[in-house]
Protein backbone atom coordinates (compact mmCIF):
# COMPACT_ATOMS: atom_id res chain seq x y z
CA UNK A 1 0.00 0.00 0.00
CA UNK A 2 2.80 2.43 0.84
CA UNK A 3 4.48 1.75 -2.51
CA UNK A 4 1.20 2.58 -4.26
CA UNK A 5 0.93 5.90 -2.40
CA UNK A 6 4.52 6.79 -3.27
CA UNK A 7 3.76 5.98 -6.91
CA UNK A 8 0.73 8.26 -6.72
CA UNK A 9 2.94 11.04 -5.37
CA UNK A 10 5.37 10.65 -8.24
CA UNK A 11 2.54 10.63 -10.80
CA UNK A 12 1.12 13.83 -9.28
CA UNK A 13 4.52 15.53 -9.15
CA UNK A 14 4.55 15.57 -5.35
CA UNK A 15 7.62 14.95 -3.20
CA UNK A 16 6.73 11.69 -1.37
CA UNK A 17 8.71 12.60 1.77
CA UNK A 18 7.05 16.01 2.13
CA UNK A 19 3.62 14.55 1.45
CA UNK A 20 4.05 11.72 3.97
CA UNK A 21 5.35 14.05 6.68
CA UNK A 22 2.42 16.42 6.18
CA UNK A 23 -0.23 13.69 5.98
CA UNK A 24 1.04 11.91 9.09
CA UNK A 25 0.84 15.16 11.03
CA UNK A 26 -2.74 15.86 9.85
CA UNK A 27 -4.51 12.52 9.55
CA UNK A 28 -5.50 12.25 13.22
CA UNK A 29 -7.15 15.67 13.24
CA UNK A 30 -8.93 14.90 9.97
CA UNK A 31 -10.51 11.75 11.40
CA UNK A 32 -11.26 13.39 14.75
CA UNK A 33 -13.02 16.34 13.07
CA UNK A 34 -14.82 14.09 10.54
CA UNK A 35 -13.09 15.87 7.67
CA UNK A 36 -12.77 14.25 4.26
CA UNK A 37 -9.42 12.45 4.28
CA UNK A 38 -9.55 12.23 0.48
CA UNK A 39 -8.18 15.79 0.57
CA UNK A 40 -4.90 14.26 1.72
CA UNK A 41 -4.45 12.11 -1.39
CA UNK A 42 -1.40 13.20 -3.38
CA UNK A 43 -3.23 14.60 -6.42
CA UNK A 44 -5.49 16.72 -4.19
CA UNK A 45 -2.81 17.62 -1.64
CA UNK A 46 -0.49 19.14 -4.23
CA UNK A 47 0.28 22.71 -3.20
PQR file with spaces between the fields and no chain letter, atoms N, CA, C, O and H, PARSE charges and radii, in Angstrom:
ATOM       1  N    UNK     1       0.821   -1.181    0.000 -0.4000 1.5000
ATOM       2  CA   UNK     1       0.000    0.000    0.000 -0.0000 2.0000
ATOM       3  C    UNK     1       0.874    1.257    0.000  0.5500 1.7000
ATOM       4  O    UNK     1       0.578    2.213   -0.717 -0.5500 1.4000
ATOM       5  N    UNK     2       1.918    1.265    0.775 -0.4000 1.5000
ATOM       6  CA   UNK     2       2.802    2.434    0.840 -0.0000 2.0000
ATOM       7  C    UNK     2       3.445    2.682   -0.524  0.5500 1.7000
ATOM       8  O    UNK     2       3.562    3.828   -0.960 -0.5500 1.4000
ATOM       9  H    UNK     2       2.159    0.489    1.357  0.4000 1.0000
ATOM      10  N    UNK     3       3.858    1.615   -1.190 -0.4000 1.5000
ATOM      11  CA   UNK     3       4.476    1.753   -2.508 -0.0000 2.0000
ATOM      12  C    UNK     3       3.499    2.392   -3.490  0.5500 1.7000
ATOM      13  O    UNK     3       3.891    3.214   -4.318 -0.5500 1.4000
ATOM      14  H    UNK     3       3.764    0.685   -0.836  0.4000 1.0000
ATOM      15  N    UNK     4       2.240    2.018   -3.395 -0.4000 1.5000
ATOM      16  CA   UNK     4       1.205    2.584   -4.255 -0.0000 2.0000
ATOM      17  C    UNK     4       1.039    4.081   -3.997  0.5500 1.7000
ATOM      18  O    UNK     4       0.900    4.859   -4.940 -0.5500 1.4000
ATOM      19  H    UNK     4       1.920    1.351   -2.722  0.4000 1.0000
ATOM      20  N    UNK     5       1.053    4.484   -2.737 -0.4000 1.5000
ATOM      21  CA   UNK     5       0.928    5.903   -2.399 -0.0000 2.0000
ATOM      22  C    UNK     5       2.135    6.699   -2.887  0.5500 1.7000
ATOM      23  O    UNK     5       1.990    7.827   -3.358 -0.5500 1.4000
ATOM      24  H    UNK     5       1.166    3.852   -1.971  0.4000 1.0000
ATOM      25  N    UNK     6       3.313    6.117   -2.774 -0.4000 1.5000
ATOM      26  CA   UNK     6       4.520    6.786   -3.271 -0.0000 2.0000
ATOM      27  C    UNK     6       4.448    6.930   -4.787  0.5500 1.7000
ATOM      28  O    UNK     6       4.837    7.961   -5.336 -0.5500 1.4000
ATOM      29  H    UNK     6       3.430    5.201   -2.391  0.4000 1.0000
ATOM      30  N    UNK     7       3.952    5.896   -5.461 -0.4000 1.5000
ATOM      31  CA   UNK     7       3.764    5.978   -6.905 -0.0000 2.0000
ATOM      32  C    UNK     7       2.766    7.058   -7.281  0.5500 1.7000
ATOM      33  O    UNK     7       2.945    7.752   -8.282 -0.5500 1.4000
ATOM      34  H    UNK     7       3.636    5.058   -5.015  0.4000 1.0000
ATOM      35  N    UNK     8       1.720    7.204   -6.485 -0.4000 1.5000
ATOM      36  CA   UNK     8       0.727    8.258   -6.723 -0.0000 2.0000
ATOM      37  C    UNK     8       1.352    9.638   -6.551  0.5500 1.7000
ATOM      38  O    UNK     8       1.038   10.568   -7.293 -0.5500 1.4000
ATOM      39  H    UNK     8       1.576    6.640   -5.672  0.4000 1.0000
ATOM      40  N    UNK     9       2.232    9.763   -5.574 -0.4000 1.5000
ATOM      41  CA   UNK     9       2.938   11.037   -5.372 -0.0000 2.0000
ATOM      42  C    UNK     9       3.767   11.377   -6.602  0.5500 1.7000
ATOM      43  O    UNK     9       3.718   12.499   -7.105 -0.5500 1.4000
ATOM      44  H    UNK     9       2.487    9.008   -4.971  0.4000 1.0000
ATOM      45  N    UNK    10       4.519   10.409   -7.076 -0.4000 1.5000
ATOM      46  CA   UNK    10       5.371   10.650   -8.240 -0.0000 2.0000
ATOM      47  C    UNK    10       4.538   11.016   -9.461  0.5500 1.7000
ATOM      48  O    UNK    10       4.916   11.904  -10.226 -0.5500 1.4000
ATOM      49  H    UNK    10       4.559    9.497   -6.668  0.4000 1.0000
ATOM      50  N    UNK    11       3.408   10.341   -9.651 -0.4000 1.5000
ATOM      51  CA   UNK    11       2.537   10.628  -10.796 -0.0000 2.0000
ATOM      52  C    UNK    11       1.935   12.031  -10.706  0.5500 1.7000
ATOM      53  O    UNK    11       1.678   12.667  -11.728 -0.5500 1.4000
ATOM      54  H    UNK    11       3.101    9.620   -9.030  0.4000 1.0000
ATOM      55  N    UNK    12       1.712   12.507   -9.484 -0.4000 1.5000
ATOM      56  CA   UNK    12       1.122   13.833   -9.283 -0.0000 2.0000
ATOM      57  C    UNK    12       2.176   14.930   -9.186  0.5500 1.7000
ATOM      58  O    UNK    12       1.843   16.108   -9.054 -0.5500 1.4000
ATOM      59  H    UNK    12       1.921   11.990   -8.654  0.4000 1.0000
ATOM      60  N    UNK    13       3.451   14.541   -9.251 -0.4000 1.5000
ATOM      61  CA   UNK    13       4.522   15.527   -9.152 -0.0000 2.0000
ATOM      62  C    UNK    13       4.730   16.046   -7.744  0.5500 1.7000
ATOM      63  O    UNK    13       5.146   17.188   -7.547 -0.5500 1.4000
ATOM      64  H    UNK    13       3.721   13.584   -9.358  0.4000 1.0000
ATOM      65  N    UNK    14       4.439   15.203   -6.766 -0.4000 1.5000
ATOM      66  CA   UNK    14       4.546   15.569   -5.352 -0.0000 2.0000
ATOM      67  C    UNK    14       5.750   14.856   -4.746  0.5500 1.7000
ATOM      68  O    UNK    14       5.987   13.683   -5.033 -0.5500 1.4000
ATOM      69  H    UNK    14       4.102   14.275   -6.926  0.4000 1.0000
ATOM      70  N    UNK    15       6.508   15.558   -3.913 -0.4000 1.5000
ATOM      71  CA   UNK    15       7.619   14.947   -3.197 -0.0000 2.0000
ATOM      72  C    UNK    15       7.046   13.983   -2.158  0.5500 1.7000
ATOM      73  O    UNK    15       6.362   14.422   -1.233 -0.5500 1.4000
ATOM      74  H    UNK    15       6.315   16.511   -3.679  0.4000 1.0000
ATOM      75  N    UNK    16       7.312   12.671   -2.289 -0.4000 1.5000
ATOM      76  CA   UNK    16       6.729   11.694   -1.371 -0.0000 2.0000
ATOM      77  C    UNK    16       7.080   11.931    0.102  0.5500 1.7000
ATOM      78  O    UNK    16       6.241   11.714    0.976 -0.5500 1.4000
ATOM      79  H    UNK    16       7.868   12.314   -3.040  0.4000 1.0000
ATOM      80  N    UNK    17       8.300   12.370    0.381 -0.4000 1.5000
ATOM      81  CA   UNK    17       8.710   12.601    1.770 -0.0000 2.0000
ATOM      82  C    UNK    17       7.943   13.768    2.382  0.5500 1.7000
ATOM      83  O    UNK    17       7.481   13.680    3.520 -0.5500 1.4000
ATOM      84  H    UNK    17       8.981   12.547   -0.329  0.4000 1.0000
ATOM      85  N    UNK    18       7.805   14.858    1.634 -0.4000 1.5000
ATOM      86  CA   UNK    18       7.053   16.013    2.134 -0.0000 2.0000
ATOM      87  C    UNK    18       5.587   15.657    2.340  0.5500 1.7000
ATOM      88  O    UNK    18       4.983   16.021    3.349 -0.5500 1.4000
ATOM      89  H    UNK    18       8.180   14.929    0.710  0.4000 1.0000
ATOM      90  N    UNK    19       5.023   14.942    1.371 -0.4000 1.5000
ATOM      91  CA   UNK    19       3.617   14.548    1.453 -0.0000 2.0000
ATOM      92  C    UNK    19       3.382   13.663    2.675  0.5500 1.7000
ATOM      93  O    UNK    19       2.450   13.895    3.444 -0.5500 1.4000
ATOM      94  H    UNK    19       5.513   14.647    0.551  0.4000 1.0000
ATOM      95  N    UNK    20       4.230   12.649    2.853 -0.4000 1.5000
ATOM      96  CA   UNK    20       4.055   11.720    3.966 -0.0000 2.0000
ATOM      97  C    UNK    20       4.186   12.429    5.307  0.5500 1.7000
ATOM      98  O    UNK    20       3.395   12.184    6.217 -0.5500 1.4000
ATOM      99  H    UNK    20       4.988   12.460    2.228  0.4000 1.0000
ATOM     100  N    UNK    21       5.168   13.298    5.437 -0.4000 1.5000
ATOM     101  CA   UNK    21       5.350   14.046    6.684 -0.0000 2.0000
ATOM     102  C    UNK    21       4.111   14.885    6.998  0.5500 1.7000
ATOM     103  O    UNK    21       3.642   14.909    8.136 -0.5500 1.4000
ATOM     104  H    UNK    21       5.811   13.498    4.697  0.4000 1.0000
ATOM     105  N    UNK    22       3.588   15.570    5.988 -0.4000 1.5000
ATOM     106  CA   UNK    22       2.420   16.421    6.182 -0.0000 2.0000
ATOM     107  C    UNK    22       1.180   15.596    6.516  0.5500 1.7000
ATOM     108  O    UNK    22       0.435   15.933    7.437 -0.5500 1.4000
ATOM     109  H    UNK    22       3.970   15.551    5.063  0.4000 1.0000
ATOM     110  N    UNK    23       0.963   14.527    5.774 -0.4000 1.5000
ATOM     111  CA   UNK    23      -0.225   13.692    5.984 -0.0000 2.0000
ATOM     112  C    UNK    23      -0.200   13.042    7.366  0.5500 1.7000
ATOM     113  O    UNK    23      -1.222   12.999    8.051 -0.5500 1.4000
ATOM     114  H    UNK    23       1.568   14.253    5.026  0.4000 1.0000
ATOM     115  N    UNK    24       0.954   12.540    7.774 -0.4000 1.5000
ATOM     116  CA   UNK    24       1.036   11.909    9.093 -0.0000 2.0000
ATOM     117  C    UNK    24       0.767   12.907   10.215  0.5500 1.7000
ATOM     118  O    UNK    24       0.261   12.532   11.273 -0.5500 1.4000
ATOM     119  H    UNK    24       1.785   12.574    7.218  0.4000 1.0000
ATOM     120  N    UNK    25       1.100   14.161    9.990 -0.4000 1.5000
ATOM     121  CA   UNK    25       0.841   15.164   11.026 -0.0000 2.0000
ATOM     122  C    UNK    25      -0.623   15.610   11.045  0.5500 1.7000
ATOM     123  O    UNK    25      -1.086   16.149   12.050 -0.5500 1.4000
ATOM     124  H    UNK    25       1.510   14.465    9.130  0.4000 1.0000
ATOM     125  N    UNK    26      -1.360   15.392    9.947 -0.4000 1.5000
ATOM     126  CA   UNK    26      -2.739   15.864    9.848 -0.0000 2.0000
ATOM     127  C    UNK    26      -3.804   14.782    9.977  0.5500 1.7000
ATOM     128  O    UNK    26      -4.944   15.091   10.325 -0.5500 1.4000
ATOM     129  H    UNK    26      -0.984   14.953    9.131  0.4000 1.0000
ATOM     130  N    UNK    27      -3.472   13.542    9.711 -0.4000 1.5000
ATOM     131  CA   UNK    27      -4.507   12.517    9.552 -0.0000 2.0000
ATOM     132  C    UNK    27      -5.342   12.319   10.818  0.5500 1.7000
ATOM     133  O    UNK    27      -6.544   12.071   10.728 -0.5500 1.4000
ATOM     134  H    UNK    27      -2.547   13.291    9.429  0.4000 1.0000
ATOM     135  N    UNK    28      -4.730   12.423   11.978 -0.4000 1.5000
ATOM     136  CA   UNK    28      -5.497   12.252   13.216 -0.0000 2.0000
ATOM     137  C    UNK    28      -6.557   13.338   13.353  0.5500 1.7000
ATOM     138  O    UNK    28      -7.707   13.045   13.680 -0.5500 1.4000
ATOM     139  H    UNK    28      -3.753   12.624   12.051  0.4000 1.0000
ATOM     140  N    UNK    29      -6.178   14.583   13.105 -0.4000 1.5000
ATOM     141  CA   UNK    29      -7.152   15.673   13.239 -0.0000 2.0000
ATOM     142  C    UNK    29      -8.250   15.561   12.191  0.5500 1.7000
ATOM     143  O    UNK    29      -9.399   15.911   12.461 -0.5500 1.4000
ATOM     144  H    UNK    29      -5.244   14.820   12.840  0.4000 1.0000
ATOM     145  N    UNK    30      -7.916   15.084   11.010 -0.4000 1.5000
ATOM     146  CA   UNK    30      -8.933   14.901    9.971 -0.0000 2.0000
ATOM     147  C    UNK    30      -9.980   13.887   10.415  0.5500 1.7000
ATOM     148  O    UNK    30     -11.177   14.123   10.253 -0.5500 1.4000
ATOM     149  H    UNK    30      -6.982   14.799   10.791  0.4000 1.0000
ATOM     150  N    UNK    31      -9.546   12.771   10.970 -0.4000 1.5000
ATOM     151  CA   UNK    31     -10.508   11.755   11.403 -0.0000 2.0000
ATOM     152  C    UNK    31     -11.277   12.212   12.634  0.5500 1.7000
ATOM     153  O    UNK    31     -12.469   11.929   12.760 -0.5500 1.4000
ATOM     154  H    UNK    31      -8.573   12.579   11.102  0.4000 1.0000
ATOM     155  N    UNK    32     -10.610   12.913   13.539 -0.4000 1.5000
ATOM     156  CA   UNK    32     -11.261   13.391   14.753 -0.0000 2.0000
ATOM     157  C    UNK    32     -12.336   14.431   14.439  0.5500 1.7000
ATOM     158  O    UNK    32     -13.378   14.466   15.094 -0.5500 1.4000
ATOM     159  H    UNK    32      -9.643   13.142   13.436  0.4000 1.0000
ATOM     160  N    UNK    33     -12.086   15.273   13.444 -0.4000 1.5000
ATOM     161  CA   UNK    33     -13.015   16.339   13.071 -0.0000 2.0000
ATOM     162  C    UNK    33     -13.978   15.917   11.962  0.5500 1.7000
ATOM     163  O    UNK    33     -14.716   16.748   11.432 -0.5500 1.4000
ATOM     164  H    UNK    33     -11.240   15.244   12.912  0.4000 1.0000
ATOM     165  N    UNK    34     -13.972   14.635   11.612 -0.4000 1.5000
ATOM     166  CA   UNK    34     -14.819   14.093   10.538 -0.0000 2.0000
ATOM     167  C    UNK    34     -14.627   14.822    9.212  0.5500 1.7000
ATOM     168  O    UNK    34     -15.576   15.006    8.451 -0.5500 1.4000
ATOM     169  H    UNK    34     -13.373   13.961   12.043  0.4000 1.0000
ATOM     170  N    UNK    35     -13.406   15.228    8.948 -0.4000 1.5000
ATOM     171  CA   UNK    35     -13.093   15.871    7.669 -0.0000 2.0000
ATOM     172  C    UNK    35     -12.841   14.799    6.617  0.5500 1.7000
ATOM     173  O    UNK    35     -12.551   13.650    6.949 -0.5500 1.4000
ATOM     174  H    UNK    35     -12.634   15.078    9.566  0.4000 1.0000
ATOM     175  N    UNK    36     -12.951   15.170    5.376 -0.4000 1.5000
ATOM     176  CA   UNK    36     -12.769   14.251    4.264 -0.0000 2.0000
ATOM     177  C    UNK    36     -11.279   13.972    4.058  0.5500 1.7000
ATOM     178  O    UNK    36     -10.538   14.839    3.594 -0.5500 1.4000
ATOM     179  H    UNK    36     -13.187   16.104    5.106  0.4000 1.0000
ATOM     180  N    UNK    37     -10.847   12.765    4.403 -0.4000 1.5000
ATOM     181  CA   UNK    37      -9.421   12.448    4.276 -0.0000 2.0000
ATOM     182  C    UNK    37      -8.982   12.298    2.823  0.5500 1.7000
ATOM     183  O    UNK    37      -7.785   12.207    2.549 -0.5500 1.4000
ATOM     184  H    UNK    37     -11.448   12.060    4.780  0.4000 1.0000
ATOM     185  N    UNK    38      -9.926   12.271    1.895 -0.4000 1.5000
ATOM     186  CA   UNK    38      -9.554   12.232    0.475 -0.0000 2.0000
ATOM     187  C    UNK    38      -8.754   13.477    0.093  0.5500 1.7000
ATOM     188  O    UNK    38      -7.978   13.449   -0.862 -0.5500 1.4000
ATOM     189  H    UNK    38     -10.898   12.345    2.118  0.4000 1.0000
ATOM     190  N    UNK    39      -8.940   14.560    0.831 -0.4000 1.5000
ATOM     191  CA   UNK    39      -8.182   15.792    0.570 -0.0000 2.0000
ATOM     192  C    UNK    39      -6.683   15.582    0.748  0.5500 1.7000
ATOM     193  O    UNK    39      -5.878   16.365    0.244 -0.5500 1.4000
ATOM     194  H    UNK    39      -9.571   14.583    1.607  0.4000 1.0000
ATOM     195  N    UNK    40      -6.313   14.530    1.463 -0.4000 1.5000
ATOM     196  CA   UNK    40      -4.904   14.264    1.724 -0.0000 2.0000
ATOM     197  C    UNK    40      -4.254   13.379    0.664  0.5500 1.7000
ATOM     198  O    UNK    40      -3.051   13.123    0.731 -0.5500 1.4000
ATOM     199  H    UNK    40      -6.967   13.894    1.873  0.4000 1.0000
ATOM     200  N    UNK    41      -5.028   12.908   -0.310 -0.4000 1.5000
ATOM     201  CA   UNK    41      -4.450   12.113   -1.391 -0.0000 2.0000
ATOM     202  C    UNK    41      -3.502   12.988   -2.203  0.5500 1.7000
ATOM     203  O    UNK    41      -3.740   14.186   -2.360 -0.5500 1.4000
ATOM     204  H    UNK    41      -6.005   13.116   -0.365  0.4000 1.0000
ATOM     205  N    UNK    42      -2.430   12.395   -2.719 -0.4000 1.5000
ATOM     206  CA   UNK    42      -1.397   13.197   -3.377 -0.0000 2.0000
ATOM     207  C    UNK    42      -1.895   14.152   -4.458  0.5500 1.7000
ATOM     208  O    UNK    42      -1.448   15.298   -4.503 -0.5500 1.4000
ATOM     209  H    UNK    42      -2.237   11.422   -2.592  0.4000 1.0000
ATOM     210  N    UNK    43      -2.795   13.725   -5.317 -0.4000 1.5000
ATOM     211  CA   UNK    43      -3.226   14.601   -6.417 -0.0000 2.0000
ATOM     212  C    UNK    43      -4.091   15.761   -5.925  0.5500 1.7000
ATOM     213  O    UNK    43      -4.196   16.778   -6.611 -0.5500 1.4000
ATOM     214  H    UNK    43      -3.158   12.794   -5.280  0.4000 1.0000
ATOM     215  N    UNK    44      -4.708   15.630   -4.763 -0.4000 1.5000
ATOM     216  CA   UNK    44      -5.494   16.723   -4.191 -0.0000 2.0000
ATOM     217  C    UNK    44      -4.672   17.561   -3.214  0.5500 1.7000
ATOM     218  O    UNK    44      -4.958   18.740   -3.003 -0.5500 1.4000
ATOM     219  H    UNK    44      -4.624   14.804   -4.206  0.4000 1.0000
ATOM     220  N    UNK    45      -3.667   16.954   -2.630 -0.4000 1.5000
ATOM     221  CA   UNK    45      -2.812   17.616   -1.640 -0.0000 2.0000
ATOM     222  C    UNK    45      -1.859   18.606   -2.294  0.5500 1.7000
ATOM     223  O    UNK    45      -1.451   19.588   -1.675 -0.5500 1.4000
ATOM     224  H    UNK    45      -3.435   15.997   -2.801  0.4000 1.0000
ATOM     225  N    UNK    46      -1.511   18.346   -3.534 -0.4000 1.5000
ATOM     226  CA   UNK    46      -0.491   19.142   -4.229 -0.0000 2.0000
ATOM     227  C    UNK    46      -0.689   20.636   -3.997  0.5500 1.7000
ATOM     228  O    UNK    46      -1.776   21.171   -4.215 -0.5500 1.4000
ATOM     229  H    UNK    46      -1.843   17.548   -4.038  0.4000 1.0000
ATOM     230  N    UNK    47       0.346   21.283   -3.563 -0.4000 1.5000
ATOM     231  CA   UNK    47       0.283   22.706   -3.199 -0.0000 2.0000
ATOM     232  C    UNK    47       0.505   23.607   -4.387  0.5500 1.7000
ATOM     233  O    UNK    47       0.482   24.830   -4.247 -0.5500 1.4000
ATOM     234  H    UNK    47       1.229   20.849   -3.386  0.4000 1.0000
